[in-house]
Amino acid sequence: MVQSIGVLGAGQMGNGVAHVFAQYGFQVGLYDVSAEQLDKAQKAIRQNLDRQAKKGIIDPAGIQLVIDRISIAKSLEDFSECDLIIEAVNENESLKFDIFRQLDEAVKKDAILASNTSSISITRIAAVTKRPDKVIGMHFMNPVPVMQLVEVIRGLATSDETFQTIAGLVEKLGKVMAVSQDYPGFIVNRVLMPMINEAIFVLYEGIATPEDIDKGMKLGTNHPMGPLALADLIGLDTVLAIISVLYEGFKDPKFRPCPLLVKMVNAGYLGKKSGRGFYTY
């Protein structure tokens, strides 16, 4: 039975995952190598809980209870007795491999190790551990407290027991599960990232302005946000990392990253988080 959760990575995704588990009664440890990022995460969780209270989603009297369920971990050893650890760091395969090797040594033998990766092979991640049957993908959507979907990805060695445990947890969080086989991009990003990349090609080729591209998709196909605004929200470095995983994984030219995307990432124009992407913030 899963009662205590470790979340590794306190960025936008990690703090959202910690928030949701704590909101639903779980004890959560949150770890990041950056003390500054942990401080930002705590403030973001408080702000998001306040926003939920104003909308009537949660009782304002319960905000402090949720916050009190989240503790700051000083090292991976603080996760030693957690039942489930969820990694939520950047889309960097070598970084994830290193983290899973460390987690495998630091936590108890029956703990489940999950990755919030949006594109990287769960089978490859699991293979660096001594417990591949207990490794699984839990891809939450951004922003985690708002979005209903959790994409669950089974690696080649993921056991039925591990899968059923995670499926039960997704339900306890009031979210909906979509199950994907372990291929690059899974479901959501296999479809979404080529669309964003194609929107960037439309801009690159001078066919339309960012405003008109986004207007076309919002008003013409009923998307809540245009693909270029969405790319800025996700982070252009993350978009490039994911489309590159698709390109390398399938060796199919249809996944070739747009040169404009590569140039913008090289320039440090990463979207909202850097203040400049396809739009200025």
N, C-alpha and C positions, 0 to 999 in steps of 0.2 A: 504493500500500500504506500502510495506516494504522499508524504506529508511535508517534507522540507525540500526547498528548491534552491539551487545555486544558479545565478545568472552571471555569465562572464562577458563583460563588455557593457559599459554604462552609457553608450550613445543613444541615439533616438530609438532604435529598436530595443536595445537592452533595457532601458529604463521603462519602456512601454510594457515589455514582458514582465518585469518585476512588479510594476503597478497592477497589472491584471491578476497575477497570481495572488498578490497580497490582498487585493480587493475581494477575492473569492476565498479568503480564509487561510491561505498557505503561508508558512514561515519562509521568508526569502532572504538569501544572502546575495549581495550585489558586489561584484569585484571589477575593478579596472586598474590598469597600470598607472593611470593619470588621476591624481587627487583632484585636479581641477575639473576633470570630466565627472567624477563622482559627485562633486559639489553641484555642478550643473544638473546632473540627473536628479538629485534630491529636490532641487528647486522646481524642475520640470514636472516631477511627479506630484508635488504639492499643487502647482498651478493647474494641472490636468484634473486632479481630484476636485479642486474648487470649481472648475468649469463644469464637471459632471454634476456637482451639487446644485449649481445655478440652473442647470437644465432639468433637475428633478430626477436624474438617473440614480444618484445615491443620496443617502441621508447625510446632511452636513455634520450631524453628530458623530458619524462613523469615520470621518476623514482621519482623525488622529489614530484610530484603531488600525486603519490600513497602513499608515506611515510607520506605526510602531512594529508592524510585522516585518518590516524591511530593515535588515542590519547591513552595515558596511563590512565586507570581508577585507582583511589585510593581506591575505595571500591565498593561493589555491588550497593550502592545507585547511583553511577554514571551511572548505566544502567537504571535508573528509567524511562526515556523517550524513550528507545530503542524499536523498533518494533519487533525485533527478538534477542534472546539471545541464543548462542550456547555454551553448556558446553563441554569442551575438557580436562578433567582431567583423572587421572589414572582409570583403570578398577577395581574400588572398589565400590561395591554396596552401602554400608553404607555411604561412602563419597558422592556419587552422590545423595542419598536420602537427606542428610543434605543440600547439595548445592541447590537442587530444592525447598526444604522448604524455604530456605532463599530468593531465587530468587522470589518465589511466593509472598512473602511479600514486596520485594524491588521494583518490577517493576510494570508498569501500567497494569491494568486488562485485556486489550486486546492484550498484547504482547504474542507472541508465544515463547515457551520454547522448545529448541531442544537439544538433546544429541548426541554427536559424538561417543557414545558407540559402540563397535564392537561386543557385545555379550549380554549385560544385558537387561532384559525385560523393554521395554518402558511402558507397562501397569503398572508394579510395580512402576516405577519412577513417572509416571503420578498420581498414586494413593496417593502420599504424598502431592500433590498440591490441590488447590481449583479450578483448571482450567484443568482437565484432557483432555478436548476436544481440548486444545491448546498446548498439549505436543506431540512431534513427534521425531523420530530418523532420524538424518542426519549423516550417517557414511561416511565420506570422506576417501579416500585412501591415503596412504603415498608414495611419497611426494605429498602433496595436489596441489601445482602449476602445477605438471606434469601429475598426474593421472586423467583420464577422468571421472571415475565412482563416483557417489554418491549413496550409498544404502539408500533408504528412507523406514523407518519402521513405520507403523501405529500401535499405541496402540489400545486396545479394544475400548477406548472412543474417539480417535482422530477424529475430525470432518472432513467432506468433504471439508469445507472451508479452514481449516488448511492445509490439504493435497494438495489442489490445489494451495495455496499460495506458499508452499515449492516446488512443482513441477515447478511452474513458475520461481522461483528463481534459481533452478538448471539449467534451460535452459538459463537464463540470464548470468550465470557464464560460459557458453560455455561447460557445462559438460553433461553427460548422466546419466539418472536416472534408477536404477533397484529397483523395489518395492518388499519388503519382508513382509510376515506376521510376527507377533511378537512371534517367537520361538527362543530358545537359539542358538546363533551364526548367526542367520539370513541366508543369502545365502552364502556370501563369506567365512566367518570363519567356517561355518558348513562343508564346503568342504575342505578349506585350512588347518585348524588346525589339523584335524586327519591325513592329509598327512605329515605335519611337525612332529607331534608326532610319526608317524610310522617310519619316517626317523631317529628320535632319537632312537627308538627301534632297528633299523638296526645297528646303531652304538653301542648301549648298549649290544647287543647280539654278538658283535665282527664279524659281517658279512662283514663289509667294513669300510674303513677310511672315515672321513668327506669329504676329497677331492674326493674320488671315488663315494661316495653317491651323492654329488653335481654334479660331472661330468656326472654321469649316468642320472640324471634328466634333466640337461641342454642339453646334446647332444643326449640323447635317447628319450626325450619327448618335446624338443624344449622350455623348460622353460628358461626365460631370466636370472634367478638366481636359484641356487640350494636351496633346502629347509633348509639346516643348515645355509647357509649364510643369507638366508632370515630371519630365526629365530633370528640370531644375530642382524640383522638390526631392526627388530621389537622390540627386547628386550625379553630375556628369561623369565623375570618376567611377562611380558604381555602375552606371549604365554601360560605360566602356568595358569595365571588367566583365560584366555579364554577357554582353554581346560577343566579347572575345572568347569567353568559355564556349558559347554556341558555335562560333566560327572554328575554333580549334577542335571541339568535340565531334562535330559532324563533317568537317572539311568540305563544307558546302558554301560556294561563293555568295549565296543569298544572305548569309549572315555576316558578310564583310563589314567591319565598322566603317562608318562614313568618315572620310578624311577630315571633315570639319569638326566632328566630335573629338577625334584624336588631337587636333590642333588646339581646341579649346581646353581640353584637359591638360595638355602640355603647358598652356599659358596660365594655368591655375584658375580658369573660369569654370568653377564647379557647380554653379547654381546658387540656391538660396544660402547654403552654408558659407560660401565665400563672398556673397554679396553681388555676384555677377555670373550670369550664364547666358541663356537666350534672352533673359530680361535682367534689369538692374533692380536690386533690392536695397 
